[in-house]
Amino acid sequence: MSSGVSPSLIDERFDHDSCGVGFVASVDGEPSHEILQQALTALSRLAHRGATAADGKSSDGVGVMTAIPRALLTKAMNLAIEERQLLGVGMVLLPVEETRAEALIERCLVSHDFTVL
C-alpha cells in the first residue's frame, strides 16, 4: 500500500471488474436519503449481474454499498473498539431453514483472521 492511503479490508487480489455497476454520489459529499433513493432506482434498472441473473428470475449479487458512520455503528452495537482498528459490516440473507450456514460463514471469516462480533 502506498503511503498516505488508508488501510482497507479490500484485498486487491480479489477485487475484479464487475458488469452492471452504477455509482450515485453527492458532489458535496453529504449523505442524504435522496442519494439512497437514486441508488435503489439505478439498482432496479440493472438487467444483469445484480438485479436479474441469466435465468431471468433470480439475482446473483444485488446490493448497495454505503458508508455507515463508525460512531453510529459502535453505539448501536455497544462496541468498544479502538479507532485505528478496521471495522466492516457484512450481511448475508439465507433461507430460514438453513441451520448450518451461520457457523460455516463464521469459521470462514475466522480462518481469514477476521474477528466476528
Buried (B, 14 or more C-beta within 10 A) or exposed (E): EEEEEEEEEEEEEEEEEEEBEEEBEEEEEEEEEEBEEBBEEBBEEBEEBBBBBEEEEEEEEBEEEEEEEEEEBBEEEEEEBEEEEEBEEEEEEEEEEEEEEEEEBEEEEEEEEBEEE
